[in-house]
């Protein structure tokens, strides 16, 4: 099949080729099925769609964007990517040139209730399986093979124009296997997941809108709350590059960082990533970053409320218990020092933007971040850590809690400004796929989520100056507006 096996020019560059130990996206071009795989140095091949094994020798060293095909000998090699839409149009035109009866678009069935194509169409294809295998072994071109299948079909003439195109696409999906090699960046990863609801309801287009609203640029310090499996974190790191810092508020150890590992980020970019436990961060904000208050709380927790007034140097304990107390105090001081370091890091960073993607339907309700105070906690953290002029942007799948927070922020006019609340309509409703009978039912969501944006107020002292451009003499008040009008 020479149409799909034309060699592509090999001009890879060092920074855009597939290497060992990296993540790649394998996409079957006909069915648009994708799979994210890690090229582990231990293995020698990768499994694709549970049917085929692609050896590393066919993947390593080729540029991203290349296409592999499985020939009639069962070997993988590079090929030119097949343009399916153009191939279908050219095949239909070739059938018309050869005088094949394509039917009439205005032709109607005698029985309006009968289907256009009979359901029991066994034996309608004249070509047998052995004939197709023989044509492939003789290296017949792909177009000749598809034309032969169309001529041998007993129902092709009675199909509509849309059904004829669908028939050709189905045969291409069955007889042609092309696999595209894509780079693991944020856009390709979202396409591989194929559903926004797997990523906290966040669409790739809305992620760009979210980052633009947060005004994220290189060199900034960004605080991120992520329920999209690390998709938002990867997008922010792409914008920051090697400049700036990203502070990730983790709900638990290793949370929401899966996609960030798949993006093949460089070591320089990963060095900008910092992770802080969410409970530690909210605890520090509630206590106002007060070191002495924290130490008093730890002492009170250790000795109990009844021993707060007593001297800590002589607790009423035995020598054995006293040694254990000293060791416990040292351990608690060490934990306290680690927590204080986290507080001070956030306090000194002067956060430029705070971005959050929340999806309460994807995580268990027992998680502390999914309680009713989640948005309130994020708001407190943003109010404590954002510098004047910083942006707060929150994406949520539920309207009511976010609208309540919007009303609260809107009422604080001396702290926040440029407040906005918007809804994101579903792209599946705005742009329907090209099909003859679109199906729309109550299960389709009309709104993907809601976005809250606000800017922290910049407090400045305004000193009025004369309008004429010079200071009045000492001891003399500036002229009033009435005097200026009389002078004019």
Buried (B, 14 or more C-beta within 10 A) or exposed (E): BEBBBEEBEEEBEEEEBBEEEBBBBBBBBBEEBBBBBEBEEEEEBBEBEEEBEBEBEBBEEBBBEBBBBBBBEEEBEBBBBBEBEEBBEEBBEBBEEEEBEBBEEEEEEEEEEEEEBEEEEEEEBEBEEEBBEEBBEEEBBBBBBBBBBBEBBEBBBBBBEEBBBBBBBEBBBEBBBBBBBBBBBBBBBBBBBEEBBBBBBBBBBBBBBBBEBBBBBEEBBBBBBBBBBBBBBBBBBBBBBBEBBBBBBBBEEEBBBEBBBBBBBEEEBBEBBBBBBBBBBBBBBEEEBEEEEBBEBBBEEBBEEEBEEEEEEEEEEEEEEEEEBEEEBEEBEEEBEEBBEBBEEBBEBEBBBBBBBBBBEBBEEEEEBBEEBBBBBBBBBBBBBBEEEBBBBBBBBBBEBBBEBBEEBBEEEEEBBEBEBEEBEBBBEEEEEEEEEEEEEEEEBEEBBBBBBBBBBEEEEEEEEEEEEEEEEEEEEEBEEEEEEEEE
